[in-house]
Amino acid sequence: MNTVSLNDAVDAITAILETVDRGNTGAMFDALVEIELLSVDAVTTHGVRELLGQGESSPQGKLLFENAA
């Protein structure tokens, strides 16, 4: 598991939350959109890495093409 990307995303989101102007609805909206994009990217990247990591460690059976049709 690669926690560096997850930590980077959490740090970036924390920085956004700490600096957003709570009196400006436009700024809050922009901050929430940025948080959503960072979250989706981090979760997707982490999920793909986890799936690829599982694929490397699990043996693949023999693929019989005649059975696929």
N, C-alpha and C positions, 0 to 999 in steps of 0.2 A: 504494500500500500504506500502510495506517495502522499505523505502528509504535507509536503512543502506547498503544493498548489492549494490545498485546503487552507493552510495557515495564511498564505498570501491573500486568499479571498476574504477570509475572516478579518484580517488586518485592514484590507482596503474598505470593507464594509463598515468596520468600526470607525475608521477615519471619516468616512462619509457621514455617519451618524453624529459624530462629535462636532462636525463643522457645518452642518446644514443650518440654514437660517430658518428657524421655526416660525418666524413671522411672515415668511414669504411662501405662499402656496405654490408658486411656480417652482421655486427652488426645492421645496419638499417633494413635489411631484417628480422633478428631474432626479433627485436623489433616490427616490423609490424605484424609478425605472433603472437607474444605474445599478442599484443593489440587486434588482431582479436579474439583470443581464449577467452580473458577476456570479450570482448564485447558480443560475442555470449553467453557465460555462464551467464552473468548478464541479458541480454535480455530474455533468456530462463527462468531463475529462476524467474524473475519478472513476465513474462507472465503466468507461471504456478501458481504462487501465486495469481495473479489477477483472473485467471479463477477459482481457488479453492475458493477464497473469494466470487466470484459471485455465485458460486454453493451453498454456505452455506446460503446466504441471499435470494435466490429465491426459492419459494416453488416448490416442485416436485409434479406433478400430479400423480394420481393413474395409475399404469402400468397394463394394461390388457393383459395378455399373450395370450389369445385366439385371439386377434386382430393382434398379431405379426406374425402369420404364414401365 
